[in-house]
Amino acid sequence: MSTQHYGLVGYPLSHSFSGKWVAEKFSREQIDAIYTLIPLEDKNALNDWFRTNQLQGFNVTIPYKESILSLLDEIDPEAQKVGAVNCVVRQGHKFIGYNTDIIGFEMSLMKWDLPEKIQALVFGSGGASKAVQYVLNKKQIPFQLVTRNEIEGSITYADLDAKILNSHPLLIQTTPLGTFPDIDSFIPIPFQFVGESHFVFDMVYNPEKSAFLERCESRGASIQNGWYMLEQQAMASWKLFQTSK
């Protein structure tokens, strides 16, 4: 069997752990495959690359989880409902899009013994946020979307107060803020209203403990970074890659 070729599309990718994680998996399991990082600076670069790419499958990260949809031949029903794709598989001459962030986040939630009737705040509105919203709806966990600028169905960070934080113990950070090398940045929430009853999830996994998580942990909250989610969605992506033809 010839060497299999896969990759990760997004921008920037210089500090992504995905390539290292997949390379170690290939080495450990003696898989004859190559996983390439493909940094594409804008949508035009994505379009140009997509027309000529020969990969058997690839992952998609910020900022292209939504814009990739228009280039695909088919989209998995769940990914279609989410409105974002992070895994693409070649089937003959067709490219089919999936969303493995769904299973990654769902598995991450299961690491906590969450109280019944818990409510969540979801920070950010991008592709990762859409997967989170899908899972929360699936699990019937009510949530409020929080964004920098008000959009339909959201409130802004300026609207957050003690009442909102106290009534929404599950906090989910889906933006790239705080990712290495910009490790000092974090979303502007009133941390004084975070406490021991809060469960705080941050999709950032590099650094291991973001500035956001550090602040929440110092207030007594239970915290979880995005590393376990990354592993779970990567394993789900690899299973999908095996269906490529």
TASULLIN-V695783 format. One record per helix or strand. SS is the DSSP state (A for helix, B for strand). FROM is the first residue (numbers start at 1). TO is the last residue. If there is no record, write none. Layout:
{{SS & FROM & TO} {SS & FROM & TO}}
This chain:
{{B & 4 & 10} {A & 18 & 28} {B & 33 & 39} {A & 43 & 52} {B & 57 & 60} {A & 67 & 71} {B & 74 & 75} {A & 77 & 82} {B & 87 & 91} {B & 94 & 98} {A & 101 & 109} {B & 120 & 123} {A & 127 & 138} {B & 143 & 147} {B & 154 & 156} {A & 157 & 159} {A & 162 & 167} {B & 170 & 173} {A & 191 & 193} {B & 199 & 202} {A & 211 & 218} {B & 222 & 224} {A & 227 & 241}}
